Amino acid sequence: MIYYFSGTGNSRWVAEQLASRTSDVAQNLIGRPAPAPVDGEVVGIVFPIFTWAAPEPVVEFVKLLSGTPAFTYGVCTCGGEAGFAMQKLSQIFHLDSVYSVEMPNNWVMGSELESEASISAKITNAQTRFNAIAAQILNRQSVFEVQSGSLSWLKSNLLNRGFHFAARSTKPFFVTSRCISCGICARDCPAHTITMVNGKPEWGNKCYQCTACINLCPTEAIEYGKGTAKRGRYDIEKALSNQ
């Protein structure tokens, strides 16, 4: 089984690509009941890097996994560097093989999106790796192919703690008059922090900063402070359609 966590779809797409090549099944780990023991199974964990670490729901999910699997692997998607994320996750749930796959940046709350050329190139480069990764998984090879970057321990510990302390606020979120009350943001929020009130989304306190609500709004009606008004939005499905 391949369990994935995904905001705008990068990690979901990677999980589905690997599932199709390994005759496996990719399942969203959000909302799943406690999984059955994984004795004798091949278990994959696919997720995006959030400030050089695994997202909170991924960490909490792997803590629920019990039993002795036959083989385990982790694949993280990131804009460039994964830091010490895979090593830290493997301390909680041992991973026999780990990979990082560079994918387009989607953190519109903090930075401009990449150019269409850069997005296309990253997706193309990712596609060229899937057959090799799948073959190594099927052969149960122990592989470490992670772009950790410099100062990886520092980034995944001190800087990540700063992110959790200061950058996960929902207060800057607001909705503009472009909102059509479709409810997609509330439906797709993995933290279940968005509720529809009088046809408009309202945010609670919990937020993973997965960017699903702001990036996948069909009318681009959601903003985060003043900076996002002039920035584009990212959706893996749109990016794939442009390939």
C-alpha positions as CSV (number, residue, x, y, z in Angstrom):
1,M,0.0,0.0,0.0
2,I,1.1,3.5,-0.8
3,Y,-0.1,6.1,1.7
4,Y,0.1,9.8,0.6
5,F,-0.5,13.2,1.9
6,S,-1.0,16.0,-0.7
7,G,-2.1,19.6,-0.9
8,T,-2.2,20.7,-4.5
9,G,-1.6,17.3,-5.9
10,N,2.1,16.9,-6.4
11,S,2.6,14.1,-4.0
12,R,-0.7,12.4,-5.0
13,W,0.5,12.4,-8.6
14,V,3.8,10.9,-7.6
15,A,2.1,8.2,-5.5
16,E,-0.3,7.3,-8.3
17,Q,2.6,7.1,-10.8
18,L,4.5,4.7,-8.5
19,A,1.4,2.7,-7.8
20,S,0.7,2.1,-11.5
21,R,4.3,0.9,-12.0
22,T,4.4,-1.4,-8.9
23,S,0.9,-2.8,-9.2
24,D,0.0,-1.2,-5.9
25,V,-2.7,1.1,-4.6
26,A,-2.3,4.8,-3.6
27,Q,-4.5,6.0,-0.8
28,N,-4.9,9.4,0.8
29,L,-3.8,9.0,4.5
30,I,-6.1,11.9,5.6
31,G,-9.3,10.7,7.1
32,R,-8.3,7.0,7.2
33,P,-9.1,5.0,10.3
34,A,-6.2,3.4,12.1
35,P,-4.6,1.1,9.6
36,A,-4.4,-2.6,10.1
37,P,-1.0,-4.1,11.0
38,V,1.4,-4.0,8.0
39,D,3.1,-7.4,8.7
40,G,4.7,-8.7,5.5
41,E,3.5,-5.8,3.4
42,V,5.4,-3.3,1.1
43,V,4.5,0.1,2.5
44,G,5.2,3.4,0.8
45,I,4.8,6.9,2.3
46,V,4.6,9.8,-0.1
47,F,4.4,13.4,1.0
48,P,5.5,17.0,0.4
49,I,8.3,18.7,2.4
50,F,7.1,21.5,4.6
51,T,10.0,23.6,5.7
52,W,12.5,20.8,5.5
53,A,10.3,18.3,7.4
54,A,7.5,15.9,7.0
55,P,4.0,17.5,7.5
56,E,2.4,16.9,10.9
57,P,-0.4,14.5,9.6
58,V,2.3,12.3,8.0
59,V,4.2,12.1,11.3
60,E,1.0,11.3,13.2
61,F,-0.1,8.7,10.7
62,V,3.2,6.7,10.6
63,K,3.0,6.5,14.4
64,L,-0.1,4.4,14.0
65,L,1.6,1.9,11.7
66,S,2.3,-1.4,13.5
67,G,3.7,-4.8,12.6
68,T,6.7,-5.9,10.7
69,P,6.5,-4.9,7.0
70,A,8.5,-6.7,4.3
71,F,9.8,-3.5,2.8
72,T,9.3,0.2,3.4
73,Y,10.1,3.3,1.4
74,G,9.5,7.0,1.5
75,V,9.2,9.5,-1.3
76,C,9.1,13.2,-0.6
77,T,8.3,16.0,-3.1
78,C,10.1,19.3,-2.6
79,G,11.0,22.5,-4.5
80,G,14.6,21.7,-4.1
81,E,16.0,20.5,-0.8
82,A,14.5,18.0,1.7
83,G,16.8,18.7,4.6
84,F,16.9,16.0,7.3
85,A,13.2,15.1,6.8
86,M,13.6,11.6,5.6
87,Q,16.1,10.7,8.3
88,K,13.8,12.1,11.0
89,L,10.8,10.3,9.7
90,S,12.7,7.0,9.5
91,Q,13.4,7.3,13.2
92,I,9.7,7.1,13.8
93,F,8.8,4.5,11.1
94,H,11.9,2.8,9.6
95,L,12.2,3.3,5.9
96,D,14.4,0.9,3.9
97,S,14.6,3.2,0.9
98,V,14.1,6.9,0.5
99,Y,13.9,9.4,-2.4
100,S,13.3,13.1,-3.0
101,V,11.5,14.2,-6.2
102,E,11.8,17.8,-7.2
103,M,8.4,19.3,-8.0
104,P,7.1,22.8,-8.7
105,N,6.8,25.2,-5.8
106,N,3.3,25.8,-4.6
107,W,3.8,28.0,-1.5
108,V,2.1,31.0,-2.9
109,M,1.7,32.5,0.6
110,G,5.4,33.1,0.8
111,S,6.8,33.4,-2.7
112,E,6.1,33.8,-6.3
113,L,5.4,30.7,-8.3
114,E,7.8,29.4,-10.9
115,S,7.6,30.1,-14.6
116,E,5.7,27.8,-16.8
117,A,9.0,26.6,-18.3
118,S,10.4,25.7,-14.9
119,I,7.2,23.9,-13.9
120,S,7.2,21.9,-17.1
121,A,10.9,21.0,-16.7
122,K,10.4,19.8,-13.2
123,I,7.5,17.6,-14.1
124,T,9.3,16.2,-17.1
125,N,12.4,15.4,-14.9
126,A,10.2,13.7,-12.3
127,Q,8.6,11.5,-15.0
128,T,12.0,10.3,-16.1
129,R,12.7,8.9,-12.6
130,F,9.6,6.9,-11.9
131,N,10.5,3.7,-13.8
132,A,13.9,3.5,-12.0
133,I,12.4,4.1,-8.6
134,A,9.6,1.6,-9.2
135,A,12.1,-1.0,-10.3
136,Q,14.2,-0.5,-7.1
137,I,11.0,-0.8,-5.0
138,L,10.0,-4.0,-6.7
139,N,13.5,-5.4,-6.2
140,R,13.4,-4.2,-2.6
141,Q,16.7,-2.3,-2.9
142,S,18.0,-0.1,-0.1
143,V,18.5,3.3,-1.7
144,F,19.1,6.8,-0.4
145,E,18.4,9.3,-3.2
146,V,17.6,12.5,-1.3
147,Q,18.7,16.0,-2.1
148,S,19.3,17.1,1.5
149,G,21.0,20.4,0.9
150,S,23.4,22.2,3.2
151,L,22.8,22.6,6.9
152,S,20.1,20.0,6.7
153,W,19.9,19.1,10.4
154,L,19.7,22.8,11.3
155,K,17.0,23.5,8.8
156,S,14.9,20.5,9.7
157,N,15.1,21.2,13.4
158,L,15.5,24.8,14.4
159,L,14.1,26.5,11.3
160,N,11.2,24.0,11.1
161,R,10.3,24.8,14.7
162,G,10.3,28.4,13.9
163,F,7.9,27.7,11.1
164,H,5.5,25.8,13.4
165,F,5.6,28.6,15.9
166,A,5.2,31.6,13.6
167,A,4.0,30.7,10.1
168,R,1.0,28.5,10.5
169,S,-1.5,31.2,11.4
170,T,-4.9,31.2,9.6
171,K,-5.5,34.9,10.4
172,P,-4.2,36.3,7.1
173,F,-6.7,34.2,5.1
174,F,-9.7,36.0,3.6
175,V,-12.1,35.6,0.8
176,T,-12.9,38.2,-1.9
177,S,-16.1,38.9,-3.8
178,R,-15.0,36.4,-6.4
179,C,-16.2,33.6,-4.1
180,I,-19.0,31.5,-5.7
181,S,-19.7,29.5,-2.5
182,C,-18.6,26.2,-4.1
183,G,-17.3,24.8,-0.9
184,I,-14.2,23.2,-2.5
185,C,-11.9,24.8,0.0
186,A,-13.8,23.3,3.0
187,R,-14.2,19.9,1.3
188,D,-10.5,19.6,0.5
189,C,-8.9,21.1,3.7
190,P,-6.9,18.2,5.3
191,A,-6.9,20.0,8.6
192,H,-10.7,20.3,8.5
193,T,-10.3,23.9,9.6
194,I,-12.5,25.6,7.0
195,T,-16.3,25.8,7.5
196,M,-18.8,27.4,5.2
197,V,-20.8,30.2,7.0
198,N,-23.5,31.9,5.0
199,G,-21.9,30.5,1.9
200,K,-18.4,31.8,2.6
201,P,-15.4,30.0,4.0
202,E,-14.2,30.8,7.5
203,W,-10.9,29.5,8.9
204,G,-10.4,27.9,12.3
205,N,-7.0,27.9,14.1
206,K,-5.5,24.7,12.8
207,C,-3.6,24.9,9.5
208,Y,-0.9,22.7,7.9
209,Q,-0.1,25.4,5.3
210,C,-0.7,22.8,2.6
211,T,-1.9,25.6,0.2
212,A,-4.9,23.5,-1.1
213,C,-7.5,26.2,-0.3
214,I,-5.7,29.1,-1.9
215,N,-4.3,27.3,-4.9
216,L,-7.3,25.1,-5.9
217,C,-10.0,27.8,-5.5
218,P,-11.6,27.8,-9.0
219,T,-12.1,31.6,-9.0
220,E,-8.9,32.5,-7.1
221,A,-11.1,34.1,-4.5
222,I,-8.9,33.2,-1.5
223,E,-6.0,35.5,-0.5
224,Y,-3.4,35.3,2.3
225,G,-2.5,38.8,3.5
226,K,-1.6,41.4,0.8
227,G,1.2,39.4,-1.0
228,T,-0.9,36.8,-2.8
229,A,-3.1,39.2,-4.8
230,K,-0.5,39.6,-7.5
231,R,0.7,36.0,-7.5
232,G,-0.6,33.1,-9.6
233,R,-2.0,29.8,-8.4
234,Y,-0.6,26.3,-8.8
235,D,-2.6,23.1,-9.6
236,I,-0.8,19.9,-10.7
237,E,-3.7,19.0,-13.0
238,K,-3.4,22.2,-14.9
239,A,0.4,21.8,-15.0
240,L,0.1,18.3,-16.5
241,S,-2.4,19.5,-19.1
242,N,0.2,21.9,-20.4
243,Q,2.9,19.3,-20.8
